[in-house]
């Protein structure tokens, strides 16, 4: 597989750039802050956690709390992973073989296409930037082959923040059911939509061959816990993925599982705080970009905490991002990070993140740089 361009870029800049304005997560908490939200029993369970192996499927109480975040899931429908990336990798390796065909949306989180490309033939279907980054279901239908095994989607989307309209979502479910195709749905930004009315159901709740991926890292804001999961009603597939996990992490971190239980039990309070911060920062970005209409085109994303503005200035957008981080320490993700092996991607769009505190300081430096 080719290098993970985003992670290579972050290896260079994420912890050295002064202003991280492209983070994909929401502001996290310290350990002590999280424990203050815990009940006495849960705090005691964490402090007295035995540091041995845990169950490969995940701690039973953790799976029980995760199941409560779905409309129809049982704990037995959940398999936990060491982050979302392990879930993506495992699902693709278990579901696909060399004679299969997969379809993924573009632009995407690179692993969504790179991992299946290492296994089988893959086709990309673009999100239409002239239609609010929506997905043409007829184009999906036209791309399906007799050997198509899997369609992979991501809404709210990384990097565009787009949320598929409900009628198109329903049409996609109907199409997958008609063709007997698995639907892998990356839902890590769900629950951070700009309007609750546009929130989509979770695929695992509404489709028997659906897989819903989620994680502590994004909407919840706890990437350091490294706890992700897949929910599916396909019991046989879930067991096969558990067997594959035996060759990877084997099991999750016991302290992290305990902390994830606390997060999920207090999720309403945490998500309310996170949505407030995202809304605040999105308003700051709208004001900022409106000050420079000759340099940027910006529309607030439907969901999540990342967006994909267009750079309309005089130089190449990749050059602009590189000069910006070198000259000011402001980190954005340049267009080259989102290049796809399947389709052309916009050469003039960069990713910006707005889920963390302190955005004002970075935007002030950004403003001074542009004005000078």
ABEGO torsion letter per residue (X at the ends): XBBBAAAAAAAAAAAABABBAABABBBBBBAAAAAAABBAAAAAAAAABBBBBBBAAEBAAAAAAAAAABAABBAAABBBBBEAAAAAAAAAAAABBAABBBBBBOBBBAAAAAAAAAABBBBBBBBBAAAGGBBBAAAAAAABBAABABBBBBOBBOAAGBBBBAAAAAAAAAAAAAAGBBBBBBAAABGABABAAABBBBAAAABAABBBBBBAABAAGBAAAGBBBBBBABAAAAAAAAAAAAABAGBBBAAAAAAAAAAAAAAAAAAAAAAAAAAAAAAAAAAAAAABAAABBBBBBABEABBBBBBABABBAAAAAAAAAAAAGBBBBBAAAABBAABBBBAABBBBBAABBGAAAAAAAAAAAAAX
